[in-house]
Amino acid sequence: MTTLIRVKFALLLFFLAATAEAATLSQKIDEILQHQRLLSAKVSMQIIRLSDGAILYEKDPDRLLNPASVSKLVTAAAALQILGPDYQFRTEFYTDQEKAEGVFHHLWVKGYGNPLFVTEELEMLIQTIQSKGWTKVEGDFLIDDTFFNHDHPVTYFSDESEKVYRVVTGPLSFNFNTVEIFVRPASHRGVPALIQLKPETQYFSVVNQTKTDGRRASVSSSLEVQGQRLIVEGRVPLRSRGASFRQAVSEPTLYTGTVIREAMERAGISFGGHIRREPVPIAAKPVLQHLSAPLPTLMRAMGKLSNNFVAEQLFLALGAARYGPPGVLDKGSRAAAEYLASLGVSNNYYVENGSGLSKLSRLSSNQIIAVLRELYQKRWREEAISSLSVGGIDGTLRRRFRGMLKGKVFGKTGSLNQVVSLAGYLFVEEEPVAFAFLFNDFSASPHRIQRAEEKILEAVYKEVHAMRAVR
């Protein structure tokens, strides 16, 4: 047998083996879907081998469905391409006059959307300010929030639970634009409970309508009068730990500005004027720039923990970077669409926001696979993969894939009313596989769908592993 004939014969055997593999795998996956009662659900699925682009399985790959939080993959990928992996959010301070060293007339702070400006980062900022020797602001403390237009928060109303998910964005934000409320029992039954806020701030006027009473804690809060009158009501048992919960703020600019000013005052810096909104004048002099953690760190909070606030802040920053400030949802949508178009994805999709809290967003599994392929080919592959939850180890997948696939599935989950989704990478030794599963309008429980996803990826792992052994 000549060498050419041997090569052709080997290629024929490889082709037959690959065909048998695909058929066997398709049958197994179809059986899994049938066993989990998912044949009546709206489904879009695709699984490919990244080494050669071979399609291992697909079912209605071009069908447009609601991706829920899997759309955060688009937000992350567009951010890496448009902003770059080294991108950091800025928070800048300006003055119109430094009257003496560390003594200012008016002082401005301008935010650019740092989504992880939290208590620890505020402490770092204050340490930097102290090291510069600031002692006094004679005039006003002014806040410039012109980089975003945050008059239209992202709101998702769940028909199933009647729960409203609300993400209040802002170019100057603190602790995800929430305040933590601790309610503890007083020393005697029948008297108001004890209320503590974190951060401890005078921004809110607290109205205590609670009682130390009852058998179990049941407390809630609401905001009135432009978001500064905080009403806390309910009951906490006398002998209990009480309760704690978070309240979203409605005016992030003034809330964050107040928290920053109070922290500066605790550090010994005095203020003579008021706190108010005002854009930085052109003639103002920059006196300090504070930088956020780099983009990959922000992506891990968005990907592993599915943090909606981080996703929406990034989405607005994308819009501002691509089309100029202020950042608004429409500009973010256009930036995401421009990114998808650069991959050759057809324009029959819609990405309403960055988090996936939407009844209108629509993507297909084929389009999501295009994003996953592009991310894997880029120089920021490691940053992209490390931002995803790892099956059986961390994030939203820490309690899933605990068996043979532990540590081998890197994915982004999604869940809304009548929506369950999962997309990411499966690593079979050195053979990477990309997958995208979208399930909408199903009669089965979400747990059944998650079980089906795990069984499908186990079947893929076994087949690809067997195919590698044949080769």
C-alpha positions as CSV (number, residue, x, y, z in Angstrom):
1,M,0.0,0.0,0.0
2,T,1.5,3.3,-1.0
3,T,2.0,6.2,1.4
4,L,-0.8,8.2,-0.3
5,I,-3.3,5.4,0.0
6,R,-2.4,4.9,3.6
7,V,-3.0,8.6,4.3
8,K,-6.3,8.6,2.5
9,F,-7.4,5.4,4.4
10,A,-6.4,7.0,7.7
11,L,-8.4,10.1,6.9
12,L,-11.4,8.0,5.9
13,L,-11.3,6.2,9.2
14,F,-11.0,9.5,11.1
15,F,-14.0,10.9,9.2
16,L,-16.1,7.8,9.9
17,A,-15.1,7.9,13.6
18,A,-16.0,11.6,13.8
19,T,-19.3,11.0,12.1
20,A,-20.1,8.1,14.5
21,E,-19.1,10.3,17.4
22,A,-21.5,13.1,16.3
23,A,-24.4,10.7,15.7
24,T,-23.9,9.0,19.1
25,L,-23.5,12.2,20.9
26,S,-26.6,13.7,19.2
27,Q,-28.7,10.7,20.2
28,K,-27.5,10.9,23.8
29,I,-28.3,14.6,24.1
30,D,-31.7,14.1,22.5
31,E,-32.4,11.4,25.0
32,I,-31.3,13.6,27.9
33,L,-33.7,16.4,26.7
34,Q,-36.5,13.9,26.4
35,H,-35.9,12.3,29.8
36,Q,-35.9,15.7,31.5
37,R,-39.2,16.7,29.8
38,L,-37.6,19.5,27.8
39,L,-38.8,18.7,24.3
40,S,-41.7,21.2,24.6
41,A,-39.4,24.0,25.7
42,K,-38.0,26.6,23.4
43,V,-34.4,25.6,23.0
44,S,-31.3,27.0,21.2
45,M,-28.1,24.9,21.7
46,Q,-24.7,24.6,20.1
47,I,-21.6,22.8,21.2
48,I,-18.3,23.1,19.1
49,R,-14.7,21.9,19.4
50,L,-12.6,25.0,19.4
51,S,-9.5,23.4,17.9
52,D,-11.1,23.0,14.5
53,G,-14.6,24.5,14.9
54,A,-16.3,21.1,14.4
55,I,-20.0,21.2,15.6
56,L,-20.5,18.4,18.1
57,Y,-24.2,19.1,18.6
58,E,-26.7,21.8,17.8
59,K,-30.4,22.3,18.2
60,D,-32.1,25.4,16.6
61,P,-28.7,27.3,16.9
62,D,-30.1,30.4,15.1
63,R,-33.3,30.6,17.2
64,L,-33.4,33.9,19.1
65,L,-34.2,33.5,22.8
66,N,-33.8,35.4,26.0
67,P,-30.3,34.8,27.3
68,A,-30.8,36.3,30.8
69,S,-27.4,36.8,32.5
70,V,-25.5,35.0,29.8
71,S,-25.7,38.3,27.9
72,K,-23.0,39.4,30.4
73,L,-20.6,37.5,28.1
74,V,-21.3,40.1,25.4
75,T,-20.8,43.0,27.9
76,A,-17.4,41.5,29.0
77,A,-16.2,40.8,25.5
78,A,-17.2,44.2,24.2
79,A,-15.5,45.8,27.2
80,L,-12.2,44.0,26.5
81,Q,-12.3,45.0,22.8
82,I,-13.4,48.7,23.3
83,L,-11.9,49.6,26.7
84,G,-9.0,47.1,26.7
85,P,-7.9,44.7,29.5
86,D,-5.8,47.5,31.2
87,Y,-8.7,49.9,31.5
88,Q,-9.3,51.5,34.9
89,F,-12.2,53.7,36.0
90,R,-11.1,57.2,37.2
91,T,-12.3,59.3,40.2
92,E,-10.9,62.8,39.9
93,F,-10.6,65.8,42.3
94,Y,-10.3,69.4,41.1
95,T,-10.1,72.8,42.8
96,D,-10.6,76.3,41.5
97,Q,-8.0,77.7,44.0
98,E,-5.4,76.2,46.3
99,K,-5.1,79.0,48.9
100,A,-2.3,77.3,50.8
101,E,-0.8,73.9,50.8
102,G,-3.7,71.5,51.4
103,V,-6.2,74.3,51.7
104,F,-8.7,74.7,48.9
105,H,-11.5,77.2,48.1
106,H,-14.0,74.9,46.4
107,L,-13.3,71.2,45.8
108,W,-14.9,69.1,43.0
109,V,-15.1,65.3,42.7
110,K,-15.9,63.8,39.3
111,G,-16.8,60.1,38.8
112,Y,-16.4,58.0,35.7
113,G,-18.5,54.9,36.8
114,N,-16.2,52.8,39.1
115,P,-18.5,49.9,39.9
116,L,-16.3,48.6,42.8
117,F,-15.9,51.8,44.8
118,V,-16.7,50.2,48.1
119,T,-15.8,50.7,51.7
120,E,-12.2,49.3,51.3
121,E,-11.5,51.4,48.3
122,L,-12.9,54.5,50.0
123,E,-10.4,53.8,52.9
124,M,-7.5,53.6,50.3
125,L,-8.7,57.0,48.8
126,I,-8.7,58.6,52.2
127,Q,-5.2,57.3,53.0
128,T,-4.0,58.9,49.7
129,I,-5.7,62.2,50.6
130,Q,-4.1,62.2,54.0
131,S,-0.6,61.5,52.5
132,K,-1.1,64.7,50.4
133,G,-1.6,66.8,53.5
134,W,-5.1,68.1,52.8
135,T,-6.5,70.0,55.7
136,K,-9.4,72.3,54.7
137,V,-12.0,73.1,52.1
138,E,-13.2,76.6,52.8
139,G,-16.0,76.6,50.2
140,D,-18.4,74.0,48.8
141,F,-17.8,70.3,48.1
142,L,-19.2,69.8,44.5
143,I,-20.0,66.6,42.7
144,D,-19.8,66.2,38.9
145,D,-22.0,63.3,37.7
146,T,-22.2,64.3,34.0
147,F,-20.3,61.3,32.7
148,F,-23.4,59.1,32.9
149,N,-27.1,59.9,32.5
150,H,-28.5,57.7,35.3
151,D,-32.1,59.0,35.2
152,H,-33.3,55.6,33.7
153,P,-32.3,52.7,36.1
154,V,-32.5,49.1,34.9
155,T,-35.7,47.6,36.3
156,Y,-36.9,44.0,35.8
157,F,-40.3,42.9,37.1
158,S,-40.6,39.1,37.6
159,D,-44.1,37.8,36.8
160,E,-43.3,34.7,38.7
161,S,-42.3,36.1,42.1
162,E,-43.7,39.7,41.8
163,K,-40.2,40.8,42.8
164,V,-38.7,43.9,41.3
165,Y,-35.0,43.9,40.5
166,R,-33.7,47.5,40.3
167,V,-30.2,48.5,39.4
168,V,-29.5,52.2,40.1
169,T,-26.4,53.3,38.2
170,G,-24.3,56.4,38.6
171,P,-20.8,57.8,37.6
172,L,-20.2,58.3,41.3
173,S,-21.4,55.3,43.2
174,F,-20.7,53.7,46.6
175,N,-21.2,50.1,47.8
176,F,-23.3,49.3,44.7
177,N,-25.5,52.2,45.5
178,T,-27.0,50.5,48.6
179,V,-27.0,51.1,52.3
180,E,-26.9,48.1,54.7
181,I,-29.5,48.3,57.5
182,F,-29.0,46.4,60.8
183,V,-32.1,46.0,63.1
184,R,-31.4,44.6,66.6
185,P,-33.7,44.0,69.5
186,A,-33.8,46.6,72.3
187,S,-33.5,45.6,75.9
188,H,-37.2,45.5,76.5
189,R,-40.2,44.1,74.6
190,G,-42.6,46.6,73.1
191,V,-40.1,49.4,72.5
192,P,-38.5,50.4,69.1
193,A,-35.6,48.2,67.9
194,L,-32.1,49.5,67.5
195,I,-31.1,50.6,63.9
196,Q,-27.6,50.9,62.6
197,L,-26.6,51.9,59.1
198,K,-23.5,50.8,57.2
199,P,-21.9,53.1,56.2
200,E,-22.8,55.3,59.2
201,T,-23.9,58.4,57.4
202,Q,-26.0,61.5,58.1
203,Y,-27.3,61.5,54.5
204,F,-30.4,59.6,55.6
205,S,-33.0,60.8,58.1
206,V,-34.1,57.5,59.7
207,V,-37.7,57.1,60.8
208,N,-37.8,54.1,63.2
209,Q,-41.2,52.4,63.1
210,T,-40.0,49.1,64.4
211,K,-40.8,47.2,67.6
212,T,-39.0,44.6,69.8
213,D,-41.7,42.0,69.7
214,G,-43.0,38.9,67.9
215,R,-41.6,35.4,67.4
216,R,-39.6,36.0,64.3
217,A,-37.9,38.9,62.6
218,S,-39.9,40.7,59.9
219,V,-38.5,44.1,58.8
220,S,-38.5,46.2,55.7
221,S,-37.5,49.7,54.6
222,S,-38.5,52.4,52.1
223,L,-37.2,55.8,51.0
224,E,-39.2,59.0,50.8
225,V,-38.6,62.7,50.1
226,Q,-36.0,62.5,47.3
227,G,-34.4,59.4,48.8
228,Q,-33.2,60.8,52.1
229,R,-36.0,59.9,54.5
230,L,-35.4,56.3,55.3
231,I,-38.4,54.5,56.9
232,V,-37.6,51.2,58.7
233,E,-40.6,49.2,60.0
234,G,-41.3,45.7,61.3
235,R,-40.7,43.5,64.4
236,V,-37.7,41.7,65.8
237,P,-38.0,39.2,68.7
238,L,-36.5,40.2,72.1
239,R,-34.0,37.3,72.2
240,S,-32.8,37.2,68.6
241,R,-29.9,38.4,66.5
242,G,-32.3,40.7,64.6
243,A,-32.0,41.1,60.9
244,S,-29.9,42.9,58.3
245,F,-30.7,43.8,54.7
246,R,-29.8,46.2,52.0
247,Q,-31.8,49.2,50.7
248,A,-31.0,50.6,47.2
249,V,-30.5,54.4,47.2
250,S,-32.3,56.6,44.7
251,E,-29.8,59.5,44.5
252,P,-26.4,57.9,44.2
253,T,-24.6,61.1,43.4
254,L,-25.4,63.0,46.7
255,Y,-25.3,59.7,48.7
256,T,-21.7,59.0,47.5
257,G,-20.6,62.6,47.8
258,T,-21.9,62.7,51.4
259,V,-20.1,59.5,52.3
260,I,-16.8,60.8,50.8
261,R,-17.1,64.1,52.6
262,E,-17.9,62.4,55.9
263,A,-14.9,60.1,55.5
264,M,-12.6,63.1,54.8
265,E,-14.0,64.9,57.9
266,R,-13.2,61.9,60.1
267,A,-9.7,62.1,58.7
268,G,-9.4,65.7,60.0
269,I,-10.3,67.7,56.9
270,S,-12.7,70.6,57.6
271,F,-15.4,71.9,55.3
272,G,-16.9,75.4,55.4
273,G,-19.5,75.2,52.6
274,H,-22.3,72.9,51.3
275,I,-22.4,69.8,49.2
276,R,-24.1,70.1,45.8
277,R,-24.0,69.0,42.2
278,E,-22.0,71.1,39.7
279,P,-19.9,70.2,36.7
280,V,-16.1,70.8,36.9
281,P,-15.3,74.2,35.4
282,I,-12.9,74.2,32.4
283,A,-10.4,76.3,34.4
284,A,-10.3,74.0,37.4
285,K,-7.0,72.4,38.4
286,P,-6.8,68.6,38.9
287,V,-5.4,67.8,42.3
288,L,-5.9,64.0,42.6
289,Q,-6.8,61.0,40.5
290,H,-7.9,57.7,42.0
291,L,-8.0,54.6,39.8
292,S,-10.1,51.5,40.2
293,A,-9.0,47.9,39.9
294,P,-8.2,46.9,36.3
295,L,-11.0,45.6,34.0
296,P,-10.3,41.8,34.6
297,T,-10.9,42.3,38.3
298,L,-14.3,43.9,37.6
299,M,-15.1,41.2,35.1
300,R,-14.6,38.5,37.8
301,A,-17.2,40.2,40.0
302,M,-19.6,40.4,37.0
303,G,-18.9,36.9,35.7
304,K,-18.4,34.7,38.8
305,L,-21.0,36.5,41.0
306,S,-23.2,37.7,38.2
307,N,-23.2,41.2,39.7
308,N,-25.8,43.2,37.8
309,F,-24.5,46.6,39.0
310,V,-21.0,46.0,37.7
311,A,-22.5,44.9,34.4
312,E,-24.6,48.0,34.0
313,Q,-21.8,50.4,35.0
314,L,-19.6,48.7,32.4
315,F,-22.3,48.9,29.8
316,L,-22.7,52.7,30.3
317,A,-18.9,53.1,30.2
318,L,-18.8,51.3,26.9
319,G,-21.4,53.6,25.4
320,A,-19.5,56.7,26.7
321,A,-16.2,55.4,25.4
322,R,-17.6,54.6,21.9
323,Y,-20.0,57.5,21.3
324,G,-19.0,60.1,23.9
325,P,-20.5,61.0,27.3
326,P,-22.9,60.9,28.8
327,G,-23.1,57.1,29.0
328,V,-26.7,55.9,28.5
329,L,-28.3,52.5,27.8
330,D,-28.9,53.2,24.1
331,K,-25.2,54.0,23.5
332,G,-24.2,50.8,25.4
333,S,-26.6,48.8,23.2
334,R,-25.1,50.3,20.1
335,A,-21.6,49.6,21.3
336,A,-22.6,45.9,22.0
337,A,-24.2,45.7,18.5
338,E,-21.1,47.1,16.9
339,Y,-18.9,44.5,18.7
340,L,-21.2,41.6,17.6
341,A,-21.2,43.0,14.0
342,S,-17.4,42.9,14.1
343,L,-17.7,39.1,14.6
344,G,-19.8,38.7,11.5
345,V,-22.9,38.1,13.6
346,S,-26.1,38.9,11.7
347,N,-28.1,41.8,13.1
348,N,-31.2,39.8,14.1
349,Y,-30.5,40.2,17.8
350,Y,-31.1,42.7,20.6
351,V,-29.1,43.5,23.7
352,E,-31.1,45.9,25.9
353,N,-28.7,46.3,28.8
354,G,-25.5,44.9,30.2
355,S,-26.8,42.6,32.9
356,G,-29.5,40.6,31.2
357,L,-32.3,41.9,33.4
358,S,-34.6,42.2,30.4
359,K,-37.6,40.7,28.8
360,L,-36.6,42.1,25.5
361,S,-33.0,40.9,24.9
362,R,-32.6,38.2,22.4
363,L,-29.6,36.1,21.3
364,S,-29.1,32.7,19.7
365,S,-26.7,30.0,20.8
366,N,-24.8,30.4,17.5
367,Q,-24.2,34.1,18.3
368,I,-23.0,33.4,21.8
369,I,-20.7,30.7,20.5
370,A,-19.2,33.4,18.1
371,V,-18.4,35.5,21.2
372,L,-16.8,32.5,23.0
373,R,-14.7,31.6,20.0
374,E,-13.5,35.2,19.6
375,L,-12.6,35.5,23.3
376,Y,-10.6,32.3,23.1
377,Q,-8.6,33.5,20.2
378,K,-7.7,36.9,21.6
379,R,-4.6,37.8,23.7
380,W,-6.9,38.3,26.7
381,R,-8.1,34.7,26.7
382,E,-6.8,34.1,30.2
383,E,-8.6,37.2,31.6
384,A,-11.9,36.1,29.9
385,I,-11.8,32.5,31.1
386,S,-10.8,33.5,34.7
387,S,-13.8,35.8,34.9
388,L,-16.2,32.8,34.6
389,S,-17.5,30.6,37.4
390,V,-15.7,27.2,37.8
391,G,-17.9,24.2,38.2
392,G,-17.8,22.7,41.7
393,I,-15.4,25.4,42.9
394,D,-16.6,29.0,42.8
395,G,-19.2,31.6,41.8
396,T,-22.7,30.6,40.6
397,L,-21.4,27.1,39.6
398,R,-19.8,26.3,43.0
399,R,-22.6,23.8,43.9
400,R,-22.8,22.3,40.4
401,F,-20.6,19.9,38.4
402,R,-19.1,18.4,41.6
403,G,-18.5,15.0,40.0
404,M,-16.3,14.2,37.0
405,L,-16.5,17.7,35.6
406,K,-15.3,19.5,38.8
407,G,-12.8,22.2,37.7
408,K,-13.4,21.5,34.0
409,V,-16.4,23.7,33.3
410,F,-16.0,27.5,33.1
411,G,-19.3,29.1,32.5
412,K,-21.8,32.0,32.9
413,T,-25.2,31.1,34.2
414,G,-28.5,32.9,33.5
415,S,-31.9,32.7,35.2
416,L,-35.1,34.7,34.9
417,N,-38.7,33.9,34.9
418,Q,-39.1,31.1,32.3
419,V,-35.4,31.5,31.3
420,V,-32.5,29.2,32.2
421,S,-29.2,29.5,30.3
422,L,-25.6,28.4,30.5
423,A,-22.6,29.2,28.2
424,G,-18.9,28.8,28.4
425,Y,-16.0,26.3,28.0
426,L,-15.5,22.7,28.8
427,F,-11.9,21.5,28.9
428,V,-11.3,17.9,28.0
429,E,-7.6,17.6,28.9
430,E,-6.1,19.8,26.2
431,E,-9.2,19.9,24.0
432,P,-11.3,23.0,24.6
433,V,-15.1,22.9,23.8
434,A,-17.4,25.9,23.7
435,F,-21.1,25.5,24.5
436,A,-24.2,27.7,24.7
437,F,-27.5,26.4,26.1
438,L,-30.7,28.6,26.1
439,F,-34.0,27.4,27.5
440,N,-37.2,29.5,27.4
441,D,-40.9,28.9,28.2
442,F,-40.5,25.5,29.7
443,S,-42.9,23.4,31.8
444,A,-40.1,21.5,33.7
445,S,-38.5,22.9,36.8
446,P,-35.3,25.0,36.5
447,H,-33.6,22.2,38.5
448,R,-34.4,19.7,35.8
449,I,-32.9,22.0,33.2
450,Q,-29.7,22.4,35.3
451,R,-29.6,18.6,35.6
452,A,-29.9,18.2,31.9
453,E,-27.1,20.7,31.3
454,E,-24.8,18.7,33.6
455,K,-25.7,15.4,31.9
456,I,-25.2,16.9,28.5
457,L,-21.7,18.2,29.3
458,E,-20.8,14.9,30.9
459,A,-21.8,13.1,27.7
460,V,-19.7,15.6,25.7
461,Y,-16.7,15.1,28.0
462,K,-16.8,11.3,27.6
463,E,-17.2,11.4,23.8
464,V,-14.4,14.0,23.2
465,H,-12.2,12.1,25.6
466,A,-12.9,8.8,23.7
467,M,-12.3,10.6,20.4
468,R,-8.9,11.8,21.6
469,A,-8.0,8.3,22.6
470,V,-8.8,7.0,19.0
471,R,-6.6,9.7,17.5
